[in-house]
């Protein structure tokens, strides 16, 4: 358990271990709520409006899937866009032959 002191004007400093664990940075917003257990602080990260799509549940699901593929070693990398297009064409050609 970490302990902190309430200072003038209601300011308090969260211990470094708490800030690191919650990935808090200077200027981050926190929602404060009284609960039956005490005071609950919830970090509220603001997202640039042009980046909101990235944080949708659907996109995050795809990110987790990609992370899993990376961890499992089931991804391919390509030196160029042309190499990528060639690999896609080869794959489409193999699938076409398999379904014939």
N, C-alpha and C positions, 0 to 999 in steps of 0.2 A: 504494500500500500504506500502511495506517495502522499506527502503532506505539503501544503502550501499555506501562505498567510494572505488574508485579505488586506489590501492596502488602501490608501486614501482614494477617494472617488470610486470605490468598488473594484479596484484593479486587483487582479491576482495573476501570478506567474505559474503556469503549468510546468511541472518538472520535465526536464529534457527527455526522460524515458517515456513519459506520456506523449509528449509532442512527437517523438520519433515513431512510436507505435501507431499513433493516429495519423501520421504523415501531415502534421500541421505545420504551416509556415506563417511567418509574420504577415498580418493583414487578413488571414482567413477568418471567415465568419463562423460563429458558433451560436446555435439556438440553445437557450437555457429554459429549463422546465422544472417545476417543482413536482416531485413524485412522492409516493408514500415512503420511499427509501431515502429521499433527500433531494439533491439537485442533480439533474441530468443535463450534460452538455453534449450537443450533437453537432459535429462539424458540418458546415454547409458550403461546399465548394461551388463557386460560380463558374459557369461554363459559357464561353464565348458563343454567341448565337450562331456563328458560322460553323461551330463544332458540335452542336447538339446531336446531330445524327449519330456521331460516334458513340454516344452514351445511351442510345436506345437499347432496350433489352435484346432486340433481334441482332443488332450489330455486335453487342457484347457477347452474345451466344456464339457468333461466328469467330470472334477473337479467341474465346476459350477453345473452340474446336481447332483453330489454327495453332494455338499454343500446344494442344495435345498432339497434333500431327508433328510439330517441330520436335517435341520431346520424344516421340516414338520413332523419329528418323524417317518418316514417310513423306518427306517433301523433296522437291527437286529445285535446284538453282540453275540459272542460265547466265552465260556471259554477256548475252545481248538480247535485244528484242527479237532479232531475226532467229536466234537459236530457240527462243521460246515459241515463236510461230511455227518453226520447223517441227518441234516436238509435238505441238498441238495437231498439226497436219498428220504426222506419223501415227499419233494415237487415234485420230478419227479414221484413218485408213485401216488400222488394225481392227477397230470395232466394226467397220463396214464389212471387212472380210469375215469376221466372226459371225455376223448376223446373216450372212449369205448362205 
